[in-house]
Amino acid sequence: MKIKAKLLLNFGLILGLMGVMGGVALLGQRQATDVTRELYQTEVTGLTQLAQTRYRLALVRTAAAVVVNQKGEAAQATVDQGHKDESQVLEALEKYKALSLSKDARENVETLEKAVALYLPAKEITYQLSLKGQYDAARENMVT
């Protein structure tokens, strides 16, 4: 074989190897991007939804604490805002549950759902007692 043919053959082999290496690198990069995207969508977005749920639930609790000291239109406005926050709590919780969650995250969601299911009806009683002017009963309900 002539030197020219050997050089062309070696050059072709090197180009082929470089093509294979580039393909493997692109495939690895794509897989890394997919994993990063999935991590972002499940963990970061999930934590944002969970933080929003907790924040809105704190606003609902605050509304229940405030309404027992208000009368008339101010009390009704607080109750209305509490209901808006409550719907946002439930919406954020549903968005969080729609993500593909780990086992631990699913257990945390179940615990949070149980707490929400217990708290929201009791909060509603506090609202109604306050709106009826039964402030002592509303305060008692709020703390128990």
N, CA, C and O atoms as CSV, one atom per row, in Angstrom:
chain,resi,resn,atom,element,x,y,z
A,1,MET,N,N,0.835,-1.171,0.000
A,1,MET,CA,C,0.000,0.000,0.000
A,1,MET,C,C,0.890,1.248,0.000
A,1,MET,O,O,1.912,1.317,0.683
A,2,LYS,N,N,0.468,2.200,-0.774
A,2,LYS,CA,C,1.251,3.421,-0.879
A,2,LYS,C,C,1.004,4.297,0.343
A,2,LYS,O,O,0.014,4.134,1.056
A,3,ILE,N,N,1.900,5.205,0.562
A,3,ILE,CA,C,1.820,6.109,1.709
A,3,ILE,C,C,0.559,6.965,1.617
A,3,ILE,O,O,-0.096,7.227,2.625
A,4,LYS,N,N,0.226,7.397,0.403
A,4,LYS,CA,C,-0.975,8.224,0.227
A,4,LYS,C,C,-2.222,7.457,0.656
A,4,LYS,O,O,-3.093,8.015,1.323
A,5,ALA,N,N,-2.313,6.201,0.281
A,5,ALA,CA,C,-3.469,5.374,0.634
A,5,ALA,C,C,-3.514,5.134,2.140
A,5,ALA,O,O,-4.581,5.167,2.753
A,6,LYS,N,N,-2.338,4.892,2.729
A,6,LYS,CA,C,-2.275,4.687,4.176
A,6,LYS,C,C,-2.710,5.945,4.926
A,6,LYS,O,O,-3.468,5.873,5.893
A,7,LEU,N,N,-2.224,7.090,4.470
A,7,LEU,CA,C,-2.616,8.352,5.109
A,7,LEU,C,C,-4.118,8.600,4.985
A,7,LEU,O,O,-4.764,9.009,5.949
A,8,LEU,N,N,-4.669,8.352,3.800
A,8,LEU,CA,C,-6.106,8.527,3.608
A,8,LEU,C,C,-6.907,7.560,4.474
A,8,LEU,O,O,-7.926,7.937,5.053
A,9,LEU,N,N,-6.448,6.319,4.561
A,9,LEU,CA,C,-7.131,5.330,5.406
A,9,LEU,C,C,-7.090,5.749,6.873
A,9,LEU,O,O,-8.111,5.712,7.559
A,10,ASN,N,N,-5.922,6.144,7.351
A,10,ASN,CA,C,-5.791,6.582,8.753
A,10,ASN,C,C,-6.613,7.850,9.011
A,10,ASN,O,O,-7.263,7.986,10.048
A,11,PHE,N,N,-6.569,8.765,8.053
A,11,PHE,CA,C,-7.355,9.992,8.188
A,11,PHE,C,C,-8.860,9.654,8.247
A,11,PHE,O,O,-9.598,10.232,9.045
A,12,GLY,N,N,-9.289,8.742,7.421
A,12,GLY,CA,C,-10.688,8.300,7.426
A,12,GLY,C,C,-11.063,7.634,8.741
A,12,GLY,O,O,-12.143,7.880,9.278
A,13,LEU,N,N,-10.176,6.789,9.263
A,13,LEU,CA,C,-10.425,6.148,10.560
A,13,LEU,C,C,-10.527,7.181,11.682
A,13,LEU,O,O,-11.399,7.098,12.547
A,14,ILE,N,N,-9.628,8.141,11.648
A,14,ILE,CA,C,-9.649,9.195,12.675
A,14,ILE,C,C,-10.944,10.000,12.575
A,14,ILE,O,O,-11.571,10.299,13.592
A,15,LEU,N,N,-11.345,10.351,11.356
A,15,LEU,CA,C,-12.606,11.078,11.188
A,15,LEU,C,C,-13.793,10.247,11.659
A,15,LEU,O,O,-14.713,10.766,12.291
A,16,GLY,N,N,-13.769,8.963,11.348
A,16,GLY,CA,C,-14.848,8.079,11.801
A,16,GLY,C,C,-14.912,7.992,13.322
A,16,GLY,O,O,-15.990,8.064,13.913
A,17,LEU,N,N,-13.745,7.837,13.949
A,17,LEU,CA,C,-13.698,7.795,15.418
A,17,LEU,C,C,-14.180,9.114,16.026
A,17,LEU,O,O,-14.904,9.130,17.022
A,18,MET,N,N,-13.761,10.218,15.402
A,18,MET,CA,C,-14.210,11.526,15.901
A,18,MET,C,C,-15.726,11.667,15.754
A,18,MET,O,O,-16.384,12.227,16.631
A,19,GLY,N,N,-16.271,11.172,14.672
A,19,GLY,CA,C,-17.724,11.206,14.477
A,19,GLY,C,C,-18.447,10.381,15.529
A,19,GLY,O,O,-19.457,10.817,16.081
A,20,VAL,N,N,-17.928,9.180,15.809
A,20,VAL,CA,C,-18.529,8.326,16.839
A,20,VAL,C,C,-18.423,9.007,18.200
A,20,VAL,O,O,-19.397,9.039,18.953
A,21,MET,N,N,-17.258,9.549,18.520
A,21,MET,CA,C,-17.077,10.231,19.805
A,21,MET,C,C,-18.011,11.441,19.925
A,21,MET,O,O,-18.586,11.683,20.986
A,22,GLY,N,N,-18.158,12.194,18.841
A,22,GLY,CA,C,-19.073,13.342,18.849
A,22,GLY,C,C,-20.509,12.897,19.052
A,22,GLY,O,O,-21.259,13.539,19.788
A,23,GLY,N,N,-20.899,11.812,18.412
A,23,GLY,CA,C,-22.250,11.284,18.576
A,23,GLY,C,C,-22.510,10.831,20.003
A,23,GLY,O,O,-23.568,11.101,20.570
A,24,VAL,N,N,-21.533,10.139,20.575
A,24,VAL,CA,C,-21.668,9.698,21.970
A,24,VAL,C,C,-21.754,10.908,22.901
A,24,VAL,O,O,-22.537,10.915,23.850
A,25,ALA,N,N,-20.952,11.918,22.627
A,25,ALA,CA,C,-20.987,13.136,23.458
A,25,ALA,C,C,-22.339,13.838,23.354
A,25,ALA,O,O,-22.898,14.272,24.361
A,26,LEU,N,N,-22.858,13.946,22.138
A,26,LEU,CA,C,-24.175,14.582,21.963
A,26,LEU,C,C,-25.266,13.782,22.657
A,26,LEU,O,O,-26.164,14.360,23.268
A,27,LEU,N,N,-25.197,12.465,22.569
A,27,LEU,CA,C,-26.180,11.622,23.248
A,27,LEU,C,C,-26.093,11.804,24.764
A,27,LEU,O,O,-27.114,11.913,25.443
A,28,GLY,N,N,-24.864,11.837,25.286
A,28,GLY,CA,C,-24.677,12.060,26.723
A,28,GLY,C,C,-25.187,13.425,27.157
A,28,GLY,O,O,-25.799,13.559,28.217
A,29,GLN,N,N,-24.935,14.429,26.341
A,29,GLN,CA,C,-25.416,15.783,26.652
A,29,GLN,C,C,-26.936,15.823,26.661
A,29,GLN,O,O,-27.539,16.456,27.528
A,30,ARG,N,N,-27.552,15.152,25.704
A,30,ARG,CA,C,-29.019,15.111,25.640
A,30,ARG,C,C,-29.591,14.424,26.882
A,30,ARG,O,O,-30.567,14.895,27.467
A,31,GLN,N,N,-28.975,13.308,27.277
A,31,GLN,CA,C,-29.448,12.608,28.476
A,31,GLN,C,C,-29.269,13.476,29.723
A,31,GLN,O,O,-30.149,13.510,30.583
A,32,ALA,N,N,-28.146,14.173,29.825
A,32,ALA,CA,C,-27.912,15.058,30.967
A,32,ALA,C,C,-28.938,16.192,30.988
A,32,ALA,O,O,-29.421,16.574,32.054
A,33,THR,N,N,-29.265,16.721,29.825
A,33,THR,CA,C,-30.270,17.784,29.729
A,33,THR,C,C,-31.634,17.265,30.155
A,33,THR,O,O,-32.365,17.946,30.874
A,34,ASP,N,N,-31.978,16.063,29.713
A,34,ASP,CA,C,-33.272,15.477,30.085
A,34,ASP,C,C,-33.367,15.253,31.592
A,34,ASP,O,O,-34.398,15.532,32.203
A,35,VAL,N,N,-32.293,14.752,32.184
A,35,VAL,CA,C,-32.283,14.509,33.631
A,35,VAL,C,C,-32.392,15.835,34.390
A,35,VAL,O,O,-33.120,15.936,35.378
A,36,THR,N,N,-31.664,16.842,33.920
A,36,THR,CA,C,-31.717,18.152,34.569
A,36,THR,C,C,-33.116,18.755,34.457
A,36,THR,O,O,-33.626,19.321,35.423
A,37,ARG,N,N,-33.729,18.639,33.301
A,37,ARG,CA,C,-35.080,19.167,33.094
A,37,ARG,C,C,-36.075,18.447,34.026
A,37,ARG,O,O,-36.927,19.082,34.649
A,38,GLU,N,N,-35.951,17.132,34.106
A,38,GLU,CA,C,-36.849,16.362,34.980
A,38,GLU,C,C,-36.637,16.750,36.441
A,38,GLU,O,O,-37.598,16.903,37.195
A,39,LEU,N,N,-35.385,16.907,36.831
A,39,LEU,CA,C,-35.078,17.312,38.203
A,39,LEU,C,C,-35.676,18.680,38.497
A,39,LEU,O,O,-36.268,18.892,39.555
A,40,TYR,N,N,-35.521,19.600,37.562
A,40,TYR,CA,C,-36.080,20.934,37.747
A,40,TYR,C,C,-37.600,20.872,37.872
A,40,TYR,O,O,-38.181,21.482,38.770
A,41,GLN,N,N,-38.236,20.134,36.970
A,41,GLN,CA,C,-39.697,20.080,36.955
A,41,GLN,C,C,-40.252,19.406,38.197
A,41,GLN,O,O,-41.301,19.811,38.698
A,42,THR,N,N,-39.578,18.396,38.701
A,42,THR,CA,C,-40.124,17.696,39.867
A,42,THR,C,C,-39.695,18.335,41.183
A,42,THR,O,O,-40.515,18.531,42.080
A,43,GLU,N,N,-38.423,18.656,41.295
A,43,GLU,CA,C,-37.932,19.138,42.588
A,43,GLU,C,C,-38.115,20.640,42.766
A,43,GLU,O,O,-38.737,21.076,43.735
A,44,VAL,N,N,-37.587,21.427,41.856
A,44,VAL,CA,C,-37.644,22.882,42.018
A,44,VAL,C,C,-39.087,23.371,41.910
A,44,VAL,O,O,-39.567,24.117,42.764
A,45,THR,N,N,-39.767,22.943,40.851
A,45,THR,CA,C,-41.159,23.350,40.690
A,45,THR,C,C,-41.999,22.813,41.841
A,45,THR,O,O,-42.882,23.502,42.351
A,46,GLY,N,N,-41.720,21.584,42.242
A,46,GLY,CA,C,-42.451,20.992,43.365
A,46,GLY,C,C,-42.253,21.747,44.657
A,46,GLY,O,O,-43.204,21.971,45.408
A,47,LEU,N,N,-41.019,22.142,44.919
A,47,LEU,CA,C,-40.750,22.904,46.133
A,47,LEU,C,C,-41.428,24.276,46.089
A,47,LEU,O,O,-41.889,24.785,47.110
A,48,THR,N,N,-41.480,24.860,44.900
A,48,THR,CA,C,-42.180,26.137,44.749
A,48,THR,C,C,-43.663,25.973,45.031
A,48,THR,O,O,-44.258,26.795,45.727
A,49,GLN,N,N,-44.263,24.918,44.497
A,49,GLN,CA,C,-45.682,24.658,44.744
A,49,GLN,C,C,-45.932,24.389,46.228
A,49,GLN,O,O,-46.911,24.871,46.798
A,50,LEU,N,N,-45.049,23.624,46.838
A,50,LEU,CA,C,-45.202,23.320,48.258
A,50,LEU,C,C,-45.055,24.582,49.105
A,50,LEU,O,O,-45.815,24.783,50.052
A,51,ALA,N,N,-44.093,25.426,48.776
A,51,ALA,CA,C,-43.914,26.677,49.511
A,51,ALA,C,C,-45.130,27.576,49.348
A,51,ALA,O,O,-45.568,28.215,50.304
A,52,GLN,N,N,-45.674,27.623,48.136
A,52,GLN,CA,C,-46.874,28.433,47.915
A,52,GLN,C,C,-48.058,27.875,48.711
A,52,GLN,O,O,-48.852,28.641,49.257
A,53,THR,N,N,-48.177,26.564,48.778
A,53,THR,CA,C,-49.248,25.941,49.557
A,53,THR,C,C,-49.123,26.318,51.030
A,53,THR,O,O,-50.104,26.705,51.665
A,54,ARG,N,N,-47.933,26.204,51.557
A,54,ARG,CA,C,-47.722,26.528,52.974
A,54,ARG,C,C,-47.962,28.018,53.250
A,54,ARG,O,O,-48.549,28.379,54.270
A,55,TYR,N,N,-47.511,28.863,52.346
A,55,TYR,CA,C,-47.710,30.299,52.505
A,55,TYR,C,C,-49.199,30.645,52.512
A,55,TYR,O,O,-49.669,31.371,53.387
A,56,ARG,N,N,-49.930,30.124,51.539
A,56,ARG,CA,C,-51.369,30.407,51.457
A,56,ARG,C,C,-52.106,29.836,52.658
A,56,ARG,O,O,-53.055,30.447,53.150
A,57,LEU,N,N,-51.684,28.683,53.132
A,57,LEU,CA,C,-52.313,28.107,54.324
A,57,LEU,C,C,-52.054,28.990,55.542
A,57,LEU,O,O,-52.927,29.141,56.397
A,58,ALA,N,N,-50.871,29.569,55.622
A,58,ALA,CA,C,-50.580,30.502,56.714
A,58,ALA,C,C,-51.476,31.733,56.612
A,58,ALA,O,O,-51.921,32.261,57.631
A,59,LEU,N,N,-51.745,32.198,55.377
A,59,LEU,CA,C,-52.655,33.334,55.209
A,59,LEU,C,C,-54.073,32.971,55.650
A,59,LEU,O,O,-54.774,33.795,56.237
A,60,VAL,N,N,-54.489,31.746,55.367
A,60,VAL,CA,C,-55.814,31.295,55.805
A,60,VAL,C,C,-55.877,31.274,57.326
A,60,VAL,O,O,-56.867,31.706,57.917
A,61,ARG,N,N,-54.829,30.776,57.954
A,61,ARG,CA,C,-54.778,30.750,59.421
A,61,ARG,C,C,-54.810,32.170,59.986
A,61,ARG,O,O,-55.498,32.445,60.968
A,62,THR,N,N,-54.064,33.055,59.356
A,62,THR,CA,C,-54.041,34.443,59.803
A,62,THR,C,C,-55.426,35.072,59.694
A,62,THR,O,O,-55.863,35.787,60.596
A,63,ALA,N,N,-56.109,34.803,58.594
A,63,ALA,CA,C,-57.473,35.339,58.417
A,63,ALA,C,C,-58.383,34.841,59.527
A,63,ALA,O,O,-59.206,35.600,60.040
A,64,ALA,N,N,-58.247,33.581,59.903
A,64,ALA,CA,C,-59.077,33.035,60.984
A,64,ALA,C,C,-58.752,33.720,62.310
A,64,ALA,O,O,-59.644,33.942,63.129
A,65,ALA,N,N,-57.488,34.052,62.524
A,65,ALA,CA,C,-57.101,34.724,63.761
A,65,ALA,C,C,-57.570,36.171,63.775
A,65,ALA,O,O,-57.933,36.700,64.826
A,66,VAL,N,N,-57.564,36.808,62.619
A,66,VAL,CA,C,-57.943,38.215,62.527
A,66,VAL,C,C,-59.453,38.395,62.607
A,66,VAL,O,O,-59.935,39.331,63.244
A,67,VAL,N,N,-60.196,37.508,61.966
A,67,VAL,CA,C,-61.646,37.692,61.847
A,67,VAL,C,C,-62.350,37.665,63.207
A,67,VAL,O,O,-63.422,38.252,63.350
A,68,VAL,N,N,-61.777,37.006,64.192
A,68,VAL,CA,C,-62.425,36.952,65.510
A,68,VAL,C,C,-62.373,38.300,66.229
A,68,VAL,O,O,-63.035,38.485,67.250
A,69,ASN,N,N,-61.591,39.236,65.700
A,69,ASN,CA,C,-61.493,40.568,66.299
A,69,ASN,C,C,-62.096,41.656,65.408
A,69,ASN,O,O,-61.901,42.845,65.657
A,70,GLN,N,N,-62.822,41.247,64.375
A,70,GLN,CA,C,-63.401,42.221,63.456
A,70,GLN,C,C,-64.925,42.114,63.459
A,70,GLN,O,O,-65.512,41.129,63.907
A,71,LYS,N,N,-65.532,43.177,62.937
A,71,LYS,CA,C,-66.994,43.206,62.859
A,71,LYS,C,C,-67.409,43.720,61.492
A,71,LYS,O,O,-66.659,44.439,60.831
A,72,GLY,N,N,-68.595,43.349,61.080
A,72,GLY,CA,C,-69.212,43.904,59.874
A,72,GLY,C,C,-68.462,43.623,58.594
A,72,GLY,O,O,-68.025,42.505,58.320
A,73,GLU,N,N,-68.330,44.699,57.812
A,73,GLU,CA,C,-67.731,44.568,56.484
A,73,GLU,C,C,-66.266,44.137,56.548
A,73,GLU,O,O,-65.797,43.402,55.679
A,74,ALA,N,N,-65.554,44.585,57.557
A,74,ALA,CA,C,-64.148,44.202,57.692
A,74,ALA,C,C,-64.033,42.689,57.902
A,74,ALA,O,O,-63.162,42.036,57.328
A,75,ALA,N,N,-64.921,42.148,58.729
A,75,ALA,CA,C,-64.917,40.700,58.965
A,75,ALA,C,C,-65.252,39.958,57.682
A,75,ALA,O,O,-64.618,38.956,57.353
A,76,GLN,N,N,-66.246,40.449,56.961
A,76,GLN,CA,C,-66.639,39.787,55.713
A,76,GLN,C,C,-65.513,39.853,54.685
A,76,GLN,O,O,-65.282,38.886,53.960
A,77,ALA,N,N,-64.815,40.977,54.616
A,77,ALA,CA,C,-63.691,41.108,53.683
A,77,ALA,C,C,-62.576,40.123,54.040
A,77,ALA,O,O,-61.966,39.524,53.155
A,78,THR,N,N,-62.315,39.959,55.332
A,78,THR,CA,C,-61.291,39.009,55.774
A,78,THR,C,C,-61.699,37.583,55.428
A,78,THR,O,O,-60.874,36.787,54.979
A,79,VAL,N,N,-62.969,37.264,55.636
A,79,VAL,CA,C,-63.473,35.928,55.301
A,79,VAL,C,C,-63.363,35.684,53.794
A,79,VAL,O,O,-62.953,34.607,53.363
A,80,ASP,N,N,-63.729,36.688,52.999
A,80,ASP,CA,C,-63.639,36.542,51.546
A,80,ASP,C,C,-62.198,36.303,51.102
A,80,ASP,O,O,-61.936,35.452,50.251
A,81,GLN,N,N,-61.273,37.053,51.679
A,81,GLN,CA,C,-59.863,36.863,51.345
A,81,GLN,C,C,-59.393,35.487,51.806
A,81,GLN,O,O,-58.623,34.827,51.109
A,82,GLY,N,N,-59.849,35.058,52.963
A,82,GLY,CA,C,-59.506,33.717,53.450
A,82,GLY,C,C,-59.989,32.635,52.500
A,82,GLY,O,O,-59.292,31.644,52.281
A,83,HIS,N,N,-61.175,32.816,51.935
A,83,HIS,CA,C,-61.693,31.840,50.970
A,83,HIS,C,C,-60.870,31.842,49.673
A,83,HIS,O,O,-60.638,30.789,49.079
A,84,LYS,N,N,-60.435,33.018,49.244
A,84,LYS,CA,C,-59.579,33.088,48.047
A,84,LYS,C,C,-58.263,32.354,48.302
A,84,LYS,O,O,-57.794,31.576,47.471
A,85,ASP,N,N,-57.682,32.623,49.473
A,85,ASP,CA,C,-56.427,31.959,49.818
A,85,ASP,C,C,-56.619,30.455,49.941
A,85,ASP,O,O,-55.746,29.676,49.558
A,86,GLU,N,N,-57.760,30.053,50.475
A,86,GLU,CA,C,-58.050,28.625,50.599
A,86,GLU,C,C,-58.113,27.958,49.227
A,86,GLU,O,O,-57.566,26.870,49.044
A,87,SER,N,N,-58.765,28.591,48.274
A,87,SER,CA,C,-58.839,28.003,46.929
A,87,SER,C,C,-57.453,27.933,46.298
A,87,SER,O,O,-57.151,26.996,45.559
A,88,GLN,N,N,-56.609,28.924,46.591
A,88,GLN,CA,C,-55.243,28.891,46.067
A,88,GLN,C,C,-54.420,27.795,46.737
A,88,GLN,O,O,-53.552,27.193,46.104
A,89,VAL,N,N,-54.691,27.535,48.017
A,89,VAL,CA,C,-54.022,26.426,48.710
A,89,VAL,C,C,-54.353,25.117,48.008
A,89,VAL,O,O,-53.463,24.330,47.685
A,90,LEU,N,N,-55.634,24.892,47.777
A,90,LEU,CA,C,-56.062,23.642,47.158
A,90,LEU,C,C,-55.542,23.516,45.725
A,90,LEU,O,O,-55.177,22.425,45.287
A,91,GLU,N,N,-55.510,24.626,45.003
A,91,GLU,CA,C,-55.000,24.623,43.625
A,91,GLU,C,C,-53.504,24.313,43.599
A,91,GLU,O,O,-53.052,23.503,42.789
A,92,ALA,N,N,-52.745,24.946,44.472
A,92,ALA,CA,C,-51.299,24.706,44.524
A,92,ALA,C,C,-51.003,23.268,44.948
A,92,ALA,O,O,-50.062,22.652,44.447
A,93,LEU,N,N,-51.795,22.741,45.861
A,93,LEU,CA,C,-51.622,21.365,46.308
A,93,LEU,C,C,-51.895,20.390,45.162
A,93,LEU,O,O,-51.178,19.402,45.007
A,94,GLU,N,N,-52.914,20.658,44.370
A,94,GLU,CA,C,-53.217,19.805,43.210
A,94,GLU,C,C,-52.098,19.867,42.172
A,94,GLU,O,O,-51.739,18.844,41.588
A,95,LYS,N,N,-51.545,21.058,41.939
A,95,LYS,CA,C,-50.435,21.188,40.994
A,95,LYS,C,C,-49.225,20.400,41.494
A,95,LYS,O,O,-48.529,19.757,40.709
A,96,TYR,N,N,-48.981,20.454,42.786
A,96,TYR,CA,C,-47.856,19.725,43.362
A,96,TYR,C,C,-48.058,18.227,43.218
A,96,TYR,O,O,-47.125,17.497,42.883
A,97,LYS,N,N,-49.274,17.770,43.470
A,97,LYS,CA,C,-49.564,16.342,43.360
A,97,LYS,C,C,-49.457,15.854,41.918
A,97,LYS,O,O,-49.199,14.672,41.694
A,98,ALA,N,N,-49.648,16.730,40.940
A,98,ALA,CA,C,-49.593,16.341,39.527
A,98,ALA,C,C,-48.166,16.057,39.068
A,98,ALA,O,O,-47.967,15.427,38.029
A,99,LEU,N,N,-47.176,16.511,39.824
A,99,LEU,CA,C,-45.781,16.263,39.457
A,99,LEU,C,C,-45.427,14.807,39.759
A,99,LEU,O,O,-46.083,14.157,40.572
A,100,SER,N,N,-44.391,14.305,39.101
A,100,SER,CA,C,-43.925,12.956,39.434
A,100,SER,C,C,-43.062,13.083,40.682
A,100,SER,O,O,-41.946,13.603,40.638
A,101,LEU,N,N,-43.598,12.601,41.787
A,101,LEU,CA,C,-42.971,12.821,43.086
A,101,LEU,C,C,-42.280,11.553,43.588
A,101,LEU,O,O,-42.658,10.434,43.240
A,102,SER,N,N,-41.277,11.759,44.398
A,102,SER,CA,C,-40.613,10.635,45.047
A,102,SER,C,C,-41.521,10.083,46.145
A,102,SER,O,O,-42.539,10.685,46.486
A,103,LYS,N,N,-41.146,8.955,46.680
A,103,LYS,CA,C,-41.951,8.325,47.735
A,103,LYS,C,C,-42.069,9.244,48.953
A,103,LYS,O,O,-43.152,9.400,49.517
A,104,ASP,N,N,-40.960,9.845,49.348
A,104,ASP,CA,C,-40.977,10.753,50.500
A,104,ASP,C,C,-41.865,11.967,50.240
A,104,ASP,O,O,-42.608,12.402,51.120
A,105,ALA,N,N,-41.784,12.502,49.044
A,105,ALA,CA,C,-42.605,13.667,48.705
A,105,ALA,C,C,-44.084,13.304,48.715
A,105,ALA,O,O,-44.913,14.092,49.170
A,106,ARG,N,N,-44.423,12.113,48.215
A,106,ARG,CA,C,-45.829,11.681,48.247
A,106,ARG,C,C,-46.325,11.545,49.684
A,106,ARG,O,O,-47.461,11.906,49.989
A,107,GLU,N,N,-45.472,11.024,50.564
A,107,GLU,CA,C,-45.848,10.899,51.977
A,107,GLU,C,C,-46.054,12.281,52.603
A,107,GLU,O,O,-46.981,12.476,53.388
A,108,ASN,N,N,-45.193,13.233,52.256
A,108,ASN,CA,C,-45.345,14.599,52.762
A,108,ASN,C,C,-46.641,15.232,52.275
A,108,ASN,O,O,-47.316,15.940,53.021
A,109,VAL,N,N,-46.981,14.971,51.013
A,109,VAL,CA,C,-48.231,15.503,50.453
A,109,VAL,C,C,-49.430,14.918,51.193
A,109,VAL,O,O,-50.375,15.636,51.519
A,110,GLU,N,N,-49.387,13.611,51.458
A,110,GLU,CA,C,-50.492,12.977,52.172
A,110,GLU,C,C,-50.652,13.578,53.570
A,110,GLU,O,O,-51.773,13.818,54.019
A,111,THR,N,N,-49.539,13.817,54.250
A,111,THR,CA,C,-49.586,14.425,55.581
A,111,THR,C,C,-50.170,15.833,55.496
A,111,THR,O,O,-51.010,16.213,56.312
A,112,LEU,N,N,-49.723,16.605,54.508
A,112,LEU,CA,C,-50.226,17.963,54.328
A,112,LEU,C,C,-51.707,17.954,53.978
A,112,LEU,O,O,-52.464,18.792,54.469
A,113,GLU,N,N,-52.126,17.023,53.141
A,113,GLU,CA,C,-53.546,16.931,52.780
A,113,GLU,C,C,-54.406,16.618,54.004
A,113,GLU,O,O,-55.490,17.178,54.162
A,114,LYS,N,N,-53.925,15.728,54.862
A,114,LYS,CA,C,-54.675,15.402,56.087
A,114,LYS,C,C,-54.810,16.632,56.977
A,114,LYS,O,O,-55.878,16.892,57.531
A,115,ALA,N,N,-53.719,17.389,57.113
A,115,ALA,CA,C,-53.755,18.598,57.932
A,115,ALA,C,C,-54.722,19.621,57.347
A,115,ALA,O,O,-55.492,20.248,58.075
A,116,VAL,N,N,-54.676,19.784,56.032
A,116,VAL,CA,C,-55.574,20.730,55.363
A,116,VAL,C,C,-57.022,20.282,55.528
A,116,VAL,O,O,-57.905,21.098,55.795
A,117,ALA,N,N,-57.262,18.975,55.367
A,117,ALA,CA,C,-58.626,18.446,55.493
A,117,ALA,C,C,-59.182,18.634,56.903
A,117,ALA,O,O,-60.389,18.812,57.068
A,118,LEU,N,N,-58.334,18.596,57.906
A,118,LEU,CA,C,-58.785,18.824,59.279
A,118,LEU,C,C,-58.963,20.313,59.575
A,118,LEU,O,O,-59.905,20.712,60.260
A,119,TYR,N,N,-58.049,21.124,59.051
A,119,TYR,CA,C,-58.051,22.541,59.405
A,119,TYR,C,C,-59.141,23.343,58.708
A,119,TYR,O,O,-59.810,24.156,59.346
A,120,LEU,N,N,-59.331,23.128,57.414
A,120,LEU,CA,C,-60.248,23.983,56.657
A,120,LEU,C,C,-61.692,23.959,57.174
A,120,LEU,O,O,-62.303,25.024,57.260
A,121,PRO,N,N,-62.262,22.815,57.517
A,121,PRO,CA,C,-63.623,22.849,58.078
A,121,PRO,C,C,-63.691,23.583,59.428
A,121,PRO,O,O,-64.655,24.299,59.700
A,122,ALA,N,N,-62.670,23.401,60.264
A,122,ALA,CA,C,-62.647,24.093,61.559
A,122,ALA,C,C,-62.521,25.602,61.358
A,122,ALA,O,O,-63.129,26.385,62.088
A,123,LYS,N,N,-61.737,25.998,60.376
A,123,LYS,CA,C,-61.585,27.415,60.052
A,123,LYS,C,C,-62.910,28.006,59.604
A,123,LYS,O,O,-63.244,29.138,59.955
A,124,GLU,N,N,-63.657,27.242,58.834
A,124,GLU,CA,C,-64.953,27.716,58.344
A,124,GLU,C,C,-65.916,27.955,59.504
A,124,GLU,O,O,-66.693,28.909,59.477
A,125,ILE,N,N,-65.870,27.108,60.508
A,125,ILE,CA,C,-66.710,27.303,61.707
A,125,ILE,C,C,-66.309,28.598,62.406
A,125,ILE,O,O,-67.164,29.365,62.847
A,126,THR,N,N,-64.994,28.835,62.505
A,126,THR,CA,C,-64.508,30.083,63.116
A,126,THR,C,C,-65.030,31.288,62.344
A,126,THR,O,O,-65.485,32.263,62.942
A,127,TYR,N,N,-64.965,31.221,61.012
A,127,TYR,CA,C,-65.474,32.316,60.185
A,127,TYR,C,C,-66.955,32.558,60.467
A,127,TYR,O,O,-67.374,33.691,60.707
A,128,GLN,N,N,-67.729,31.503,60.437
A,128,GLN,CA,C,-69.184,31.650,60.583
A,128,GLN,C,C,-69.565,32.173,61.970
A,128,GLN,O,O,-70.448,33.021,62.098
A,129,LEU,N,N,-68.897,31.666,63.001
A,129,LEU,CA,C,-69.177,32.158,64.353
A,129,LEU,C,C,-68.830,33.639,64.470
A,129,LEU,O,O,-69.564,34.400,65.102
A,130,SER,N,N,-67.723,34.050,63.868
A,130,SER,CA,C,-67.326,35.459,63.921
A,130,SER,C,C,-68.325,36.338,63.186
A,130,SER,O,O,-68.685,37.411,63.669
A,131,LEU,N,N,-68.768,35.890,62.034
A,131,LEU,CA,C,-69.727,36.681,61.269
A,131,LEU,C,C,-71.068,36.797,61.987
A,131,LEU,O,O,-71.797,37.769,61.786
A,132,LYS,N,N,-71.395,35.818,62.818
A,132,LYS,CA,C,-72.645,35.861,63.598
A,132,LYS,C,C,-72.475,36.671,64.883
A,132,LYS,O,O,-73.442,36.886,65.613
A,133,GLY,N,N,-71.252,37.118,65.160
A,133,GLY,CA,C,-71.013,37.911,66.360
A,133,GLY,C,C,-70.698,37.075,67.589
A,133,GLY,O,O,-70.632,37.611,68.695
A,134,GLN,N,N,-70.506,35.801,67.424
A,134,GLN,CA,C,-70.192,34.904,68.547
A,134,GLN,C,C,-68.667,34.783,68.668
A,134,GLN,O,O,-68.078,33.746,68.365
A,135,TYR,N,N,-68.056,35.879,69.122
A,135,TYR,CA,C,-66.602,35.984,69.101
A,135,TYR,C,C,-65.908,35.048,70.084
A,135,TYR,O,O,-64.860,34.485,69.768
A,136,ASP,N,N,-66.479,34.879,71.265
A,136,ASP,CA,C,-65.855,33.974,72.242
A,136,ASP,C,C,-65.859,32.537,71.724
A,136,ASP,O,O,-64.864,31.823,71.850
A,137,ALA,N,N,-66.977,32.123,71.146
A,137,ALA,CA,C,-67.055,30.768,70.580
A,137,ALA,C,C,-66.089,30.633,69.399
A,137,ALA,O,O,-65.471,29.584,69.219
A,138,ALA,N,N,-65.960,31.685,68.602
A,138,ALA,CA,C,-65.041,31.654,67.464
A,138,ALA,C,C,-63.596,31.533,67.941
A,138,ALA,O,O,-62.812,30.772,67.374
A,139,ARG,N,N,-63.247,32.285,68.985
A,139,ARG,CA,C,-61.892,32.198,69.526
A,139,ARG,C,C,-61.617,30.806,70.095
A,139,ARG,O,O,-60.538,30.246,69.903
A,140,GLU,N,N,-62.604,30.263,70.794
A,140,GLU,CA,C,-62.459,28.932,71.364
A,140,GLU,C,C,-62.275,27.898,70.256
A,140,GLU,O,O,-61.433,27.007,70.371
A,141,ASN,N,N,-63.046,28.013,69.202
A,141,ASN,CA,C,-62.928,27.088,68.080
A,141,ASN,C,C,-61.571,27.222,67.398
A,141,ASN,O,O,-60.989,26.238,66.943
A,142,MET,N,N,-61.081,28.447,67.337
A,142,MET,CA,C,-59.813,28.695,66.655
A,142,MET,C,C,-58.647,28.027,67.365
A,142,MET,O,O,-57.733,27.533,66.705
A,143,VAL,N,N,-58.655,28.001,68.668
A,143,VAL,CA,C,-57.528,27.466,69.407
A,143,VAL,C,C,-57.635,25.967,69.686
A,143,VAL,O,O,-56.666,25.343,70.118
A,144,THR,N,N,-58.813,25.391,69.438
A,144,THR,CA,C,-58.956,23.955,69.694
A,144,THR,C,C,-58.907,23.143,68.440
A,144,THR,O,O,-59.014,21.918,68.493
